[in-house]
Amino acid sequence: MHKITLEGLDFFAYHGFLPAEQEIGNHYRVDISVETDISLACQTDALDDTIDYSLLYMLVAELMRTPTKLLEHIAHKILTTTFATFPTVQTVEVCVAKQNPPLGGLCHWAKVTLKLDRDATF
């Protein structure tokens, strides 16, 4: 297996458990890695033989537009939608981070990381 990673995808979104978070919004960062066989693309230099980064980005961007209460929930939606969209992907790891979460103290980022193999159940 080979890994393709998009790091530092930045979004302004309205996720959060507190009503104020859903109203005011916040900055979020998403990192996503997919494991798949890209050996054919290495030989052919053809986009059809790999994962199109722009499609992976658009998938994440679309899911980030729909507010959720928990980072865990949005991370899981990204995992399952990635598997459904890209049948050759065998493993997905996604990290969703919220900047300056409302904790009552200094915290630069709160983040959740999920990793799942296609054959595993969650």
Buried (B, 14 or more C-beta within 10 A) or exposed (E): EBEBEBEEBEBEBBBBEEEEBBEEBBEBBBBBBBBBBBEEBEEEEEEEBBBEEEEBBEBBEEBBEEBBEEBEEBBBBBBEBBBEEBEEBBBBBBBBBBBEBBEEEEEEEBBBEBBBEBEEEE
